[in-house]
Amino acid sequence: MTLFSGCAYRAGYGDRHIPGGYRTVAVPVFKNMTHEAGVEVYFTNAMIRELERARIGVVTDRKDAQVTLEGTVDSIEYVGGAPVSGPGSSVLNSTFQIIARTTLRLRRNSDQKVLWEAAFQKELQYYSPQIKIEELSAANAIYNHSARYQNIETIANDMMAEAHDRLTENF
């Protein structure tokens, strides 16, 4: 006879749920309070992916949802890293730190009561683009723009995974 023993811990999401036990949630496009055009889409899509992946509830439009998860991308900040001497008297930043801040709020649609609210902050460092040919050193603006947005998307994915976990954990 084989007996199996286990503890209360279960792999995966276990008994996680949306606060209040609701099953349908609307996730409108997050508000963007930054000067970075389009970043709200990264955060919104990352949260929708987390909710759909976990299968804790059904993401639907607002008129069919019991609750709405509202998000705001509050700020995206760039901080230059350690400066490096360039040709002549120029000084270049070799790295940048991106700091993103968001706020999420879960609101019951029937009476607009806020059921859950939290703020999140994530940081990510990336190397600044540089072209170095003998005495010529310059930054590639197209690469820099692309690198910034790729890193913002990475931050959004990480931040919304954490937000989803905090939203659905049982205390």
Residue pairs with C-beta under 8 A, 6 or more apart in sequence:
13 54
13 56
13 168
15 170
16 54
16 56
16 168
16 169
16 170
17 56
17 57
17 168
17 170
18 25
18 56
18 57
18 67
18 106
18 167
18 168
19 106
19 115
19 116
19 167
20 66
20 67
20 108
20 115
22 57
22 66
22 67
22 108
23 57
23 58
23 66
24 57
24 58
24 60
24 64
24 65
24 66
24 67
25 51
25 57
25 58
25 59
25 60
25 65
25 66
25 67
25 68
25 69
25 106
26 59
26 60
26 61
26 62
26 64
26 65
26 67
26 68
26 69
26 109
27 44
27 47
27 48
27 51
27 59
27 68
27 69
27 71
28 44
28 62
28 68
28 70
29 40
29 41
29 44
30 40
30 43
30 44
30 47
30 70
30 71
30 72
30 73
30 102
31 40
31 70
31 71
31 72
31 73
32 38
32 39
32 40
32 72
32 73
33 72
33 73
33 74
33 75
34 73
34 74
34 75
34 76
36 76
36 148
36 149
36 152
39 73
39 76
39 149
39 152
39 156
40 71
40 73
42 152
42 153
42 156
42 157
43 71
43 73
43 102
43 156
43 159
43 160
44 71
45 156
46 156
46 157
46 159
46 160
46 161
47 69
47 71
47 104
47 160
47 163
47 164
48 59
49 160
50 160
50 161
50 163
50 164
51 57
51 59
51 69
51 164
52 59
54 164
54 168
56 168
62 68
62 109
65 109
66 108
66 109
66 110
67 106
67 107
67 108
67 109
67 115
68 106
68 107
68 109
69 104
69 105
69 106
69 107
69 167
70 104
70 105
70 106
70 107
71 102
71 103
71 104
71 105
72 102
72 103
72 104
73 100
73 101
73 102
74 101
74 102
74 103
74 119
75 99
75 100
75 101
76 98
76 99
76 100
76 101
76 152
77 98
77 99
77 100
78 96
78 97
78 98
78 99
78 148
79 96
79 97
79 99
80 93
80 95
80 96
80 97
81 93
81 94
81 95
81 96
81 97
81 125
81 128
82 93
82 94
82 95
83 91
83 92
83 93
83 94
84 91
84 92
84 93
84 94
85 91
85 92
86 92
86 137
87 135
87 136
87 137
90 137
92 128
92 130
92 137
92 139
93 128
94 127
94 128
94 130
95 125
95 126
95 127
95 128
96 125
96 126
96 128
96 148
97 123
97 124
97 125
98 123
98 124
98 125
98 126
98 148
98 151
98 152
98 155
99 121
99 122
99 123
100 121
100 122
100 123
100 152
100 155
100 156
100 159
101 119
101 120
101 121
102 119
102 120
102 121
102 159
102 163
103 117
103 118
103 119
103 120
104 116
104 117
104 118
104 119
104 120
104 163
104 167
105 114
105 116
105 117
106 114
106 115
106 116
106 117
106 167
107 113
107 114
107 115
108 115
116 167
118 163
118 166
118 167
120 159
120 162
120 163
122 155
122 158
122 159
122 162
123 155
124 151
124 154
124 155
126 147
126 148
126 151
128 139
128 144
129 139
129 140
129 143
129 144
129 147
130 137
130 138
130 139
130 140
131 137
131 138
131 139
131 140
